């Protein structure tokens, strides 16, 4: 009820963005949305907050904009990291993004650090964005350039999250997210024409569930043997023990998509 109520009633604040597109080493692209005018309005050493939205999310989402405005009101410079295909970010290769792939985030962090060398850089992620963020922190260990991070509504254990995704009312969320994935795919379908290998493009194009989309496309793009192999090797629960910077994890105990039994409590302690 809370989730649906918010989806229909939460306001969408007006924010003027300035978009910056980064070319990735594999010829892909990601879009960074900065608040227009902040490069002149804020001091050069203002703290920077990188926001990582959830699956198919971006700078157009209400929860992202409310967080952005709250941080900005306290003097932070905020940038939204829109993954490939999200928030109309350009897609230039036959690859979107995945729960395990941290390469794009690593490039974004390095880019922001280069632009604002005097600033402390922080990151906050929701859901899939949180999973990617925590995996990145675990990979970077004590070499991480971020000063701190926040993980919100992180599924942590993707195998458990996938199990619960197909139970009862959760099917509504599953179908809604699958619809969003299909819509992004449809805009760029020509890039995926005639691909060799294990791709099942019709399955992805007509996915009724997130698992269908991941089986047809995502797990093949990122070299996993099966969708279960993808989920079991992409969970950020395995990364917590390697995180070396301050990290705040915020979960809802009754979150239908991020089950509390998947939280790696002992590793967090």
C-alpha positions as CSV (number, residue, x, y, z in Angstrom):
1,X,0.0,0.0,0.0
2,X,2.8,2.4,0.9
3,X,4.6,1.8,-2.4
4,X,1.6,2.2,-4.6
5,X,0.3,5.2,-2.6
6,X,3.7,6.9,-3.2
7,X,3.7,6.0,-6.8
8,X,0.5,7.8,-7.5
9,X,0.6,10.7,-5.0
10,X,4.3,11.8,-4.6
11,X,5.0,15.0,-6.3
12,X,7.5,15.3,-9.1
13,X,9.7,18.4,-8.3
14,X,10.8,20.5,-11.2
15,X,14.6,20.3,-11.7
16,X,16.6,21.9,-14.5
17,X,19.3,19.4,-15.5
18,X,22.4,19.7,-17.6
19,X,23.3,16.4,-19.2
20,X,26.8,15.1,-19.7
21,X,27.4,11.9,-21.7
22,X,30.4,9.7,-21.1
23,X,31.8,7.3,-23.6
24,X,32.8,4.0,-22.0
25,X,35.8,1.9,-23.1
26,X,33.5,-0.6,-24.9
27,X,31.9,2.2,-27.0
28,X,28.8,2.4,-24.8
29,X,27.5,5.5,-23.1
30,X,26.1,6.7,-19.8
31,X,24.4,10.0,-19.0
32,X,25.2,12.1,-16.0
33,X,22.5,14.7,-15.1
34,X,23.9,17.6,-13.1
35,X,21.7,20.4,-11.7
36,X,22.0,23.3,-14.2
37,X,23.9,26.3,-12.8
38,X,25.4,24.5,-9.9
39,X,28.9,24.6,-11.4
40,X,28.7,28.4,-10.9
41,X,26.5,28.6,-7.8
42,X,28.5,26.2,-5.5
43,X,32.1,26.5,-4.3
44,X,34.6,24.2,-6.0
45,X,35.1,22.1,-2.9
46,X,31.4,21.5,-2.2
47,X,30.7,17.8,-1.4
48,X,29.5,15.8,-4.3
49,X,26.7,13.2,-4.1
50,X,26.4,10.6,-6.9
51,X,22.9,9.1,-7.1
52,X,22.3,5.5,-8.4
53,X,18.6,4.9,-9.1
54,X,17.0,1.4,-9.0
55,X,16.3,-0.9,-12.0
56,X,15.3,1.2,-15.1
57,X,15.2,4.3,-12.9
58,X,16.8,7.7,-13.5
59,X,16.6,11.4,-13.1
60,X,13.0,11.5,-14.1
61,X,11.9,9.6,-10.9
62,X,10.2,11.3,-8.0
63,X,12.3,9.6,-5.3
64,X,15.5,10.6,-7.1
65,X,14.5,14.2,-7.4
66,X,13.4,14.5,-3.8
67,X,16.7,13.2,-2.5
68,X,18.5,15.5,-5.0
69,X,16.7,18.6,-3.7
70,X,17.2,17.6,0.0
71,X,20.9,17.3,-0.5
72,X,21.2,20.4,-2.6
73,X,19.4,22.5,0.1
74,X,22.3,21.6,2.4
75,X,25.0,22.8,-0.1
76,X,25.8,19.5,-1.9
77,X,26.5,19.2,-5.5
78,X,24.4,16.4,-6.8
79,X,24.7,14.3,-10.0
80,X,22.4,11.5,-11.2
81,X,24.1,8.5,-12.8
82,X,21.7,7.2,-15.4
83,X,22.7,3.7,-16.5
84,X,22.7,2.7,-20.2
85,X,19.2,3.2,-21.6
86,X,17.7,4.8,-18.5
87,X,16.3,8.3,-18.5
88,X,16.8,8.3,-22.3
89,X,20.5,7.7,-21.8
90,X,21.9,6.8,-25.2
91,X,22.5,3.1,-26.0
92,X,25.2,2.6,-28.6
93,X,26.1,-1.1,-28.2
94,X,24.2,-4.3,-27.7
95,X,24.7,-4.2,-24.0
96,X,22.6,-2.5,-21.2
97,X,23.8,-3.0,-17.6
98,X,23.6,-5.6,-14.9
99,X,23.6,-6.2,-11.1
100,X,27.3,-7.3,-11.3
101,X,28.8,-4.8,-13.7
102,X,30.7,-2.0,-11.9
103,X,32.8,-0.7,-14.8
104,X,30.5,2.2,-15.7
105,X,30.3,3.3,-12.0
106,X,34.1,3.2,-11.7
107,X,34.4,5.4,-14.7
108,X,31.8,7.9,-13.4
109,X,33.5,8.1,-9.9
110,X,36.9,8.7,-11.6
111,X,35.4,11.4,-13.9
112,X,33.7,13.2,-11.0
113,X,37.0,13.1,-8.9
114,X,38.9,14.5,-11.8
115,X,36.4,17.3,-12.2
116,X,36.2,18.2,-8.5
117,X,39.6,17.2,-7.0
118,X,39.1,19.3,-3.9
119,X,35.7,17.8,-3.0
120,X,34.7,14.8,-0.9
121,X,32.7,12.4,-3.1
122,X,29.8,10.3,-1.8
123,X,27.4,7.9,-3.5
124,X,23.9,6.7,-2.6
125,X,22.0,3.9,-4.4
126,X,18.6,2.4,-4.3
127,X,17.7,-1.2,-5.0
128,X,19.7,-2.5,-8.0
129,X,21.7,0.7,-7.8
130,X,22.5,-0.1,-4.2
131,X,23.6,-3.6,-5.2
132,X,26.0,-2.2,-7.9
133,X,27.3,0.4,-5.4
134,X,28.1,-2.1,-2.7
135,X,29.8,-4.4,-5.1
136,X,31.9,-1.5,-6.3
137,X,32.9,-0.7,-2.8
138,X,33.9,-4.3,-2.1
139,X,36.0,-4.4,-5.2
140,X,37.8,-1.2,-4.4
141,X,38.4,-2.2,-0.8
142,X,40.8,0.3,0.9
143,X,41.7,1.9,-2.4
144,X,38.1,3.4,-2.8
145,X,38.0,7.0,-3.7
146,X,34.6,7.7,-2.2
147,X,34.4,9.3,1.3
148,X,31.2,7.4,2.2
149,X,28.2,5.7,0.8
150,X,24.6,4.8,1.5
151,X,22.8,1.7,0.3
152,X,19.0,1.8,0.4
153,X,16.5,-1.0,-0.2
154,X,19.3,-3.3,-1.4
155,X,18.2,-6.8,-2.4
156,X,21.7,-8.0,-1.3
157,X,21.1,-11.7,-2.0
158,X,19.7,-11.8,-5.6
159,X,18.8,-15.6,-5.4
160,X,16.6,-14.9,-2.3
161,X,15.1,-11.8,-3.9
162,X,14.3,-13.7,-7.1
163,X,12.5,-16.4,-5.1
164,X,10.3,-13.9,-3.3
165,X,9.7,-11.9,-6.5
166,X,7.4,-14.6,-7.7
167,X,5.2,-14.8,-4.6
168,X,1.7,-13.3,-4.3
169,X,1.4,-9.6,-4.8
170,X,5.1,-9.3,-5.7
171,X,4.1,-10.5,-9.2
172,X,2.7,-7.0,-9.7
173,X,6.1,-5.4,-9.1
174,X,7.8,-8.1,-11.3
175,X,5.5,-7.3,-14.2
176,X,5.9,-3.6,-13.8
177,X,9.7,-3.8,-13.9
178,X,9.5,-6.2,-16.8
179,X,7.3,-3.7,-18.7
180,X,10.0,-1.0,-18.1
181,X,12.8,-3.2,-19.3
182,X,10.8,-4.1,-22.4
183,X,10.2,-0.4,-23.1
184,X,13.9,0.4,-22.9
185,X,14.7,-2.6,-25.1
186,X,12.1,-1.7,-27.7
187,X,13.7,1.7,-28.3
188,X,17.1,0.0,-29.1
189,X,16.0,-3.3,-30.6
190,X,17.8,-2.8,-33.8
191,X,21.2,-3.0,-32.0
192,X,20.3,-6.5,-31.0
193,X,19.3,-7.8,-34.4
194,X,21.2,-11.0,-35.6
195,X,23.3,-11.5,-32.5
196,X,25.0,-14.9,-32.3
197,X,25.4,-17.1,-29.3
198,X,22.9,-17.9,-26.5
199,X,20.9,-14.7,-26.8
200,X,17.1,-15.3,-26.8
201,X,16.0,-11.9,-28.1
202,X,12.3,-12.8,-28.5
203,X,12.2,-13.9,-24.8
204,X,13.7,-10.5,-23.7
205,X,11.5,-8.5,-26.1
206,X,8.4,-10.2,-24.7
207,X,9.5,-10.7,-21.1
208,X,6.7,-11.0,-18.6
209,X,9.2,-11.1,-15.7
210,X,12.6,-9.6,-14.9
211,X,13.9,-13.2,-14.8
212,X,12.7,-13.7,-18.4
213,X,14.6,-10.5,-19.5
214,X,17.7,-11.5,-17.6
215,X,17.6,-15.1,-19.1
216,X,17.1,-13.8,-22.7
217,X,19.6,-11.0,-22.6
218,X,21.4,-9.8,-19.5
219,X,23.1,-13.0,-18.4
220,X,24.3,-13.6,-21.9
221,X,25.7,-10.1,-22.4
222,X,27.8,-10.4,-19.2
223,X,29.0,-14.0,-19.7
224,X,27.0,-16.0,-17.2
225,X,26.0,-19.6,-17.9
226,X,22.5,-19.2,-16.7
227,X,20.2,-16.7,-15.0
228,X,20.8,-18.5,-11.7
229,X,24.5,-18.3,-12.2
230,X,24.1,-14.6,-12.9
231,X,22.1,-14.0,-9.7
232,X,24.3,-16.1,-7.4
233,X,27.4,-14.3,-8.6
234,X,26.0,-10.8,-8.7
235,X,24.8,-10.5,-5.1
236,X,26.3,-7.6,-3.1
237,X,25.9,-9.6,0.1
238,X,29.3,-11.2,-0.8
239,X,30.9,-7.8,-1.0
240,X,30.1,-6.4,2.4
241,X,33.1,-7.9,4.1
242,X,35.5,-6.1,1.8
243,X,34.0,-2.6,2.2
244,X,36.6,-0.3,3.8
245,X,34.8,3.1,3.8
246,X,31.9,4.3,5.9
247,X,28.7,2.7,4.5
248,X,25.2,3.2,5.8
249,X,22.7,0.4,4.9
250,X,18.9,1.3,5.2
251,X,16.3,-1.4,4.7
252,X,12.6,-1.6,5.3
253,X,11.8,-4.8,7.3
254,X,8.7,-5.4,5.2
255,X,10.3,-4.6,1.8
256,X,8.7,-7.0,-0.7
257,X,11.6,-6.8,-3.2
258,X,14.5,-6.7,-0.8
259,X,13.6,-9.5,1.7
260,X,15.1,-9.1,5.2
261,X,16.3,-12.7,5.3
262,X,18.7,-11.8,2.5
263,X,20.5,-9.1,4.6
264,X,24.1,-10.2,5.5
265,X,23.7,-9.1,9.1
266,X,26.8,-10.8,10.5
267,X,29.1,-9.4,7.7
268,X,27.6,-5.9,8.3
269,X,28.4,-6.2,12.0
